[in-house]
Amino acid sequence: MSRKSLWIAFALVLIVGVIAGMIEWTGRVKVTTDVTRVEADIRDRLPVGSTRADVASYLDQRGIPHSYVDESKTEMAMVREASRSWLIRGDIQILFRFDDHGKLISHSVKDVFTGP
């Protein structure tokens, strides 16, 4: 085998290795939190009967953007980028439902995925 052939073979092996490494790196999912943790934290800190102010304070302390929809008596919140992979971003949607007196009656937590 000539010297030139050895260099070409070396370059090809190197290129294949770099491509394989990139595929491995981009395929990983990075998780900052998950639905189970968020659900447990809400259950511990916001029992049924908590006020809208309690819920808003909880969300503000954690830097979670939220807004209240008066027609449905629902506080909507979104934990952004709870997970991320090369193509897909995972957020966590939280809905708090209140009665006519502004007391928490239920909440729901679910994953929301966006991507191509």
Helices and strands as residue ranges (DSSP letters): H 3-27, E 30-31, H 35-45, H 52-61, E 66-69, E 74-84, E 89-98, E 104-114
